[in-house]
Amino acid sequence: MAKKKQLGWSDRLGAFFTVAACVLLLWDPKEAIQGGLQGLQIFGEIVLPSLLPFFVASEILIGLGIVHFLGALVEPLMRPVFDVPGVGSFVWSMGLAAGYPMDAVITAKLRNSGDCTRVEGERLLAFTNTADPLFLLGAVAVGMLGLPAVGGHLAAAHYISAISVGIIFRFYGRHESESPAKTVRQHEKKEGYLQHAWEELYRAREQDGRPLGKLLADAMADSTETLTRVGGFIMFFAALIRLLDSSGVLQWLCLPLGWFLSLFGWEKDLSMGLVAGLLELDVGSAMVASVPAPLVQRLAVMGAIVGWSGLSVHGQVASIISSTDLRMSAYIKARLLHALLAAFFTAVLMWLRPPVVTTAAGVFTAVVFSPLFRLITACSAVVLTVMCGMACHWLCRR
């Protein structure tokens, strides 16, 4: 007789939480609808208009070969520091400008096209999954806390911890026998640094082969499909958090965490926002911001929540990479590490350089909420990484 397959612990746990979520949805349909509408409003007013242009642009840039051209230029930086191909710099730059889950979208495309191995794709997901500066400097610092001066501390801690995760994860998966991804070192010596970059552009464009009109149509269709899934996750978790709060389950979940925080002299009321942040970072961050706790405690907890990014984002990433062989286990470990490092670096930066607490926003708010802020961020990140890649190439030649 054939041996029956046993369900893994992750499948059992997922089934349990799915059934529990369905029971909650049926318990109070009115609250579920209100939560879903709140999630729909967030998606329609914030997520859709901010992510759609980047989704479409990334698809076009990959199809035209420009990403591969930039990747060849940045390979001397990305390979020794993070042990990923040069095209990973584009994932980092676009993820930095657009935020979650932009990195997963581009990484999945690179993996499906064979531009990175499975391990390299998982390394990319580990450190490129970041919040965008507009969220940290604008939504959190100005909108939730009303303190523009702390935005720099949150952003610096978030991105320093992300880079630290990338450096740590460069050693991830080395024991796995896997054919190495395409590198540029051998071709550089034969063709020259810039010549090889142009060859990569021509090769990628020829391999794609789609006319510009077809490329635009496919980019719009794929982006719309992906964003529909993202919107579904946002609505579901918004409804779930509202139901957990109204049913009192959230308060019960906070009891052990509040007791744990009080052992270290921290405000136990932070536990409510921390538990909510495990599910959805926007709601959790807003809850933490409203707690009457010392500023350094609130910032450290908010840094951890943004580093973790929430199960809502994790679900979005899982759905996006489902068409690849990338595994979620490394991604989850990286998010836990990112959360711990972000909280630590936030506390250290607050101790090293306490911010001047003021609610005056002025020029800071005007710059952060400028319509061109995301575009400037993306272009700056690309230019900076290319310059660093060229500098590394020059140093290696010497």
QUIWOZI-V152254 format. One record per pair of residues at least 12 apart in sequence whose C-alpha atoms are under 8 Angstrom apart, sorted by sequence separation. I is the first residue (numbers start at 1). J is the second residue. If there is no record, write none. Layout:
BEGIN
I J
I J
END
This chain:
BEGIN
74 86
75 87
91 103
184 196
258 270
272 284
273 285
73 86
74 87
108 121
138 151
258 271
273 286
288 301
289 302
71 85
72 86
107 121
137 151
257 271
273 287
274 288
288 302
71 86
72 87
74 89
91 106
136 151
137 152
272 287
273 288
70 86
71 87
91 107
255 271
272 288
70 87
71 88
107 124
137 154
254 271
285 302
68 86
71 89
107 125
136 154
137 155
254 272
270 288
284 302
68 87
71 90
88 107
136 155
67 87
70 90
285 305
104 125
251 272
254 275
270 291
284 305
285 306
103 125
133 155
250 272
253 275
269 291
67 90
270 293
281 305
103 128
104 129
250 275
281 306
103 129
250 276
267 293
309 335
102 129
274 301
278 305
308 335
87 115
101 129
130 158
270 298
277 305
281 309
307 335
308 336
100 129
130 159
280 309
281 310
307 336
85 115
99 129
100 130
267 297
278 308
280 310
308 338
85 116
99 130
100 131
266 297
270 301
274 305
278 309
279 310
280 311
307 338
308 339
84 116
96 128
99 131
100 132
130 162
277 309
278 310
279 311
280 312
307 339
91 124
95 128
98 131
99 132
277 310
278 311
279 312
280 313
306 339
307 340
95 129
96 130
98 132
128 162
304 338
305 339
85 120
95 130
96 131
97 132
127 162
241 276
304 339
307 342
58 94
84 120
88 124
92 128
95 131
96 132
97 133
127 163
303 339
304 340
83 120
84 121
91 128
95 132
96 133
304 341
127 165
241 279
304 342
84 123
126 165
127 166
303 342
304 343
54 94
84 124
126 166
303 343
82 123
302 343
124 166
237 279
238 280
300 342
301 343
123 166
126 169
237 280
300 343
303 346
54 98
299 343
300 344
123 169
300 346
51 98
55 102
123 170
299 346
300 347
50 98
54 102
58 106
299 347
123 172
55 105
296 346
297 347
51 102
296 347
119 172
119 173
296 350
117 178
117 179
117 180
117 181
116 181
115 181
116 182
115 182
237 312
234 312
233 312
233 313
233 315
233 316
82 166
82 167
81 167
84 170
230 316
82 169
83 170
229 316
82 170
81 170
229 319
226 320
85 181
85 182
85 183
75 183
75 184
72 184
73 193
73 194
72 196
73 197
72 197
71 197
70 197
69 197
72 200
68 197
69 198
69 199
69 200
68 200
69 201
68 201
67 201
65 200
66 201
65 201
68 204
64 201
65 202
65 203
65 204
64 204
65 205
63 204
64 205
144 285
63 205
144 286
64 208
145 289
63 208
140 285
144 289
145 290
154 299
158 303
140 286
144 290
157 303
63 210
158 306
154 303
158 307
63 215
60 215
59 215
60 216
60 219
56 216
59 219
57 219
56 219
55 219
56 220
56 223
55 223
165 334
52 223
52 224
165 337
165 338
52 227
131 306
162 338
130 307
161 338
48 227
161 341
161 342
160 342
158 342
161 345
157 342
160 345
157 343
158 345
43 231
157 345
158 346
157 346
40 231
43 234
39 231
43 235
154 346
157 349
153 346
40 234
39 234
40 235
39 235
153 349
38 235
39 236
153 350
37 235
39 237
36 235
39 238
35 235
36 236
38 238
39 239
38 239
36 238
35 238
36 239
35 239
122 326
126 330
34 239
35 240
121 326
122 327
126 331
150 355
33 239
35 241
125 331
149 355
32 239
35 242
118 325
119 326
123 330
127 334
149 356
150 357
31 239
32 240
35 243
118 326
122 330
126 334
149 357
122 331
126 335
149 358
32 242
147 357
148 358
31 242
32 243
147 358
148 359
31 243
101 313
105 317
108 320
112 324
147 359
148 360
100 313
104 317
108 321
111 324
146 359
147 360
148 361
147 361
25 240
28 243
31 246
101 316
105 320
108 323
24 240
101 317
104 320
105 321
108 324
148 364
104 321
148 365
25 243
21 240
24 243
142 361
24 244
142 365
138 365
138 368
137 368
138 369
134 368
134 369
134 373
134 374
98 374
97 374
97 375
97 377
96 377
97 378
96 378
94 378
93 378
96 381
93 381
93 382
90 382
89 382
89 385
77 385
74 385
77 388
78 389
74 386
77 389
73 386
76 389
74 388
75 389
76 390
74 389
77 392
70 386
73 389
74 390
76 392
77 393
73 390
76 393
END
